[in-house]
Amino acid sequence: MVKPTYRKMLYGAALLALIWIGWQVAQRLVILHPSRQVSVNPKDFGVPYAEEWLDAPAGGGTRAGRVHVWWLPADKPKAPAVLYLHGNESTLSTDIGLMLSLRRAGFAVMAIDYRGYGESALRLPSETSVYTDARLAWTRFLELTPQASKRLLYGHSMGSAVAIDLAGHAPRLDGLVVDGAFTSAADVGLAWTADWLPLPKLLRQKFLSKEKIEDLKMPQLFIHCTDDEVIPVELGQRLYGLSAGPKQQLLIEGGDHDHCYQAAPERWRHALRHMAGLA
């Protein structure tokens, strides 16, 4: 028979375990904020595209499942190509405007919804799973772009952290573009709350771009709007300062987080075409 004292200890341990599990799940829901928004596709804008599916393995607490791919080929097979990685609370549909702008700038474009997003497998994503999905996408991206003159990565918001991680492992990568980037998930949280909170120790979904960017030696372009209401521009500038590779910064006055590319479209287009050797 279990004594009352031991029973209380077991109940207490079980309660603490539940709180810890709840905290881990809450982090993933808040930081990765998966979205199932599905609406428009390139065909609705008269742009030819193909859909594909990649099989991603389990890992990081996320079950195996399919990753949804859009492939928007350029008119010429030797055109530069870009793999686009969206942020949290976003999907292929929500970011279609940026993808179409990339294509109008002269790029072939591939983009994915990580597991948990859009029409990809209904899973609870994690930092590990989005990294895995991006690496799978890069492998397929290389297969789709055998003649591309340049191959770039473009990551927006959380996708910037995914792109920075991928850039450290991606063969045949010619350039990295980050838009609305940040130093770490904890730093974003501290900017939104109080700088005395122990978030760096509490968060397991870390997205530590500030510890990875210095090792990257490919050309880099950092884009940020000064009125970004989600990621303070100071975090983007801090990350830019940590980069030791060949780099450029495109600071755009005004704008916002999700549509910075629209705040100064000609400057944005010129910077990207310059990186791709088109300007």
C-alpha positions in Angstrom: 0.0 0.0 0.0 1.3 3.4 -1.0 1.7 5.7 2.0 0.0 9.2 1.8 3.4 11.0 1.8 4.7 8.9 -1.2 1.3 9.4 -2.9 1.6 13.1 -2.7 5.2 13.0 -4.0 4.0 10.9 -7.0 1.2 13.3 -7.7 3.5 16.2 -7.4 6.0 14.6 -9.8 3.3 13.8 -12.3 2.0 17.4 -12.1 5.5 18.8 -12.7 5.9 16.4 -15.7 2.6 17.6 -17.2 3.6 21.2 -16.7 6.9 20.6 -18.4 5.3 18.8 -21.3 2.7 21.6 -21.6 5.5 24.1 -21.7 7.4 22.3 -24.5 4.2 22.0 -26.6 3.3 25.7 -25.9 6.8 26.8 -27.1 6.3 25.0 -30.4 2.8 26.4 -30.9 3.9 30.0 -30.1 7.4 30.1 -31.7 6.6 28.0 -34.8 2.9 29.0 -34.9 1.9 26.6 -37.6 -0.8 27.8 -40.1 -3.2 25.9 -42.3 -4.1 28.8 -44.5 -4.7 27.6 -48.1 -6.2 29.9 -50.7 -4.5 31.0 -53.9 -1.8 29.3 -56.0 0.3 30.5 -58.9 -2.2 29.3 -61.5 -4.6 31.9 -60.2 -2.2 34.5 -61.4 -1.5 32.9 -64.7 1.9 31.5 -63.7 2.7 27.9 -64.6 3.8 25.7 -61.6 4.1 22.2 -60.5 3.2 20.6 -57.1 5.3 17.9 -55.5 5.5 16.1 -52.2 8.6 15.1 -50.2 8.6 12.4 -47.5 10.1 13.7 -44.3 11.2 11.4 -41.5 10.3 11.7 -37.8 12.5 13.8 -35.5 12.5 16.5 -32.9 9.2 15.3 -31.6 7.5 15.6 -35.0 6.1 12.6 -36.7 7.0 11.6 -40.2 4.9 13.1 -43.0 4.7 14.8 -46.4 6.1 18.2 -47.3 4.2 20.2 -49.9 6.3 21.8 -52.7 5.7 24.5 -55.3 8.0 24.7 -58.3 7.7 27.8 -60.5 10.2 27.3 -63.3 11.7 30.3 -65.1 11.4 30.7 -68.9 15.0 29.7 -69.4 16.7 26.7 -67.7 19.9 28.7 -67.1 18.1 31.4 -65.1 19.1 31.8 -61.5 17.0 29.9 -59.0 16.0 30.5 -55.4 14.6 28.2 -52.7 12.2 30.3 -50.6 11.5 29.4 -46.9 8.6 31.2 -45.2 8.2 32.1 -41.6 5.8 31.1 -38.8 2.1 31.8 -39.2 2.7 31.7 -43.0 2.1 29.3 -45.8 2.8 29.0 -49.5 -0.5 30.8 -50.1 0.1 33.7 -47.7 3.5 34.4 -49.2 2.7 34.0 -52.9 3.2 37.7 -53.5 6.8 37.5 -52.6 7.4 34.3 -54.6 5.8 35.9 -57.7 8.0 39.0 -57.2 11.0 36.7 -57.2 9.9 35.1 -60.4 9.3 38.5 -62.1 12.8 39.5 -61.0 14.1 36.7 -63.2 14.3 33.7 -60.8 13.0 30.1 -61.0 11.4 29.6 -57.6 10.9 26.6 -55.4 9.1 26.9 -52.0 7.8 24.6 -49.4 5.3 24.3 -46.6 7.0 22.6 -43.6 5.1 19.8 -41.9 2.3 21.4 -39.9 1.8 24.2 -42.5 -0.6 24.6 -45.4 -1.3 21.4 -47.1 1.7 19.5 -45.7 1.2 16.8 -43.2 -0.8 17.8 -40.1 1.9 17.6 -37.5 3.2 19.7 -34.6 6.4 21.2 -36.0 9.6 21.7 -34.1 12.9 23.5 -34.8 14.4 20.1 -35.8 11.6 19.3 -38.2 11.7 22.5 -40.1 15.4 22.1 -40.5 14.9 18.6 -41.8 12.2 19.7 -44.2 14.4 22.4 -45.6 17.4 20.1 -46.1 15.1 17.7 -48.0 13.9 20.6 -50.1 17.4 21.6 -51.0 18.2 18.1 -52.3 15.2 18.3 -54.6 16.0 21.9 -55.5 19.3 20.8 -56.9 17.6 18.1 -59.0 15.2 20.7 -60.4 18.0 23.3 -61.3 20.8 21.4 -63.0 21.6 24.4 -65.3 20.8 27.3 -63.1 23.4 30.1 -63.3 23.2 30.7 -59.5 21.3 29.0 -56.6 20.2 31.2 -53.7 18.4 30.7 -50.4 15.8 33.2 -49.4 14.4 33.0 -45.8 11.8 35.3 -44.3 11.3 35.8 -40.6 11.5 32.3 -38.9 12.5 31.1 -42.4 15.7 33.2 -42.1 16.8 31.0 -39.2 16.0 27.9 -41.2 17.9 29.3 -44.2 20.9 30.2 -42.1 21.0 26.6 -40.7 20.6 25.1 -44.1 23.3 27.4 -45.6 25.8 25.6 -43.3 25.0 22.3 -45.0 23.9 23.1 -48.5 26.2 22.2 -51.4 26.4 24.4 -54.5 24.8 27.4 -52.7 25.8 30.7 -54.3 24.2 33.2 -51.9 22.0 33.6 -48.8 19.2 36.2 -48.5 17.5 36.8 -45.1 14.5 39.1 -44.7 13.3 40.2 -41.3 16.0 38.1 -39.6 16.8 37.8 -35.9 19.6 36.6 -33.7 17.6 34.0 -31.7 14.1 33.1 -30.6 14.9 34.1 -27.1 16.1 37.5 -28.2 12.8 38.1 -30.0 10.9 37.0 -26.9 13.0 39.4 -24.7 12.3 42.3 -27.1 8.6 41.6 -26.7 8.6 41.1 -23.0 11.3 41.9 -20.4 15.0 41.6 -20.8 15.4 40.0 -17.3 13.4 36.9 -18.1 15.5 33.7 -18.4 14.2 32.8 -21.8 17.6 31.6 -23.2 17.6 28.8 -20.6 13.9 28.0 -20.8 13.4 27.7 -24.5 14.2 24.5 -26.4 13.1 25.9 -29.8 16.2 28.2 -29.9 16.8 29.2 -33.6 20.3 30.4 -32.7 21.2 32.2 -35.9 23.7 34.3 -34.0 25.8 31.2 -33.3 25.8 30.0 -37.0 26.1 33.1 -39.1 29.8 33.7 -38.5 30.7 30.4 -40.1 29.0 31.2 -43.4 31.3 32.4 -46.1 29.0 32.7 -49.1 27.7 36.1 -50.3 24.9 37.3 -48.0 22.1 39.9 -48.3 20.3 41.2 -45.2 16.9 42.8 -45.8 14.9 44.6 -43.1 12.2 47.3 -42.9 12.8 49.9 -40.2 9.2 49.8 -39.1 9.1 46.0 -38.8 6.4 45.4 -36.1 7.4 41.8 -35.4 11.2 41.6 -35.5 12.9 44.8 -34.3 15.3 46.1 -36.9 18.0 46.2 -34.2 18.0 42.4 -34.1 18.5 42.2 -37.8 21.3 44.7 -37.6 23.0 42.8 -34.8 22.9 39.6 -36.9 24.3 41.5 -39.8 27.2 42.7 -37.6 28.0 39.1 -36.6 28.4 37.9 -40.2 32.0 37.5 -41.3 31.2 36.7 -44.9 30.8 39.0 -47.9 27.6 40.8 -47.1 25.3 43.6 -48.0 22.5 45.2 -46.1 19.3 46.6 -47.5 17.5 48.7 -44.9 14.2 50.0 -46.2 12.5 52.9 -44.5 9.1 52.2 -43.2 7.4 49.0 -44.5 6.3 46.2 -42.3 7.3 42.6 -41.4 5.3 40.6 -44.0 5.6 43.0 -47.0 9.0 44.6 -46.8 9.7 43.7 -50.4 6.7 46.0 -51.4 8.0 49.0 -49.5 10.8 49.7 -52.0 10.3 47.2 -54.8 12.9 48.5 -57.2 15.6 48.5 -54.6 14.6 45.0 -53.4 14.6 43.7 -57.0 17.9 45.3 -57.9 19.6 43.9 -54.8 18.5 40.4 -55.6 19.3 40.6 -59.3 22.8 41.9 -58.3 23.4 38.9 -56.1 22.3 36.6 -58.9 24.6 38.3 -61.4 21.7 39.8 -63.4 22.4 43.5 -62.7 
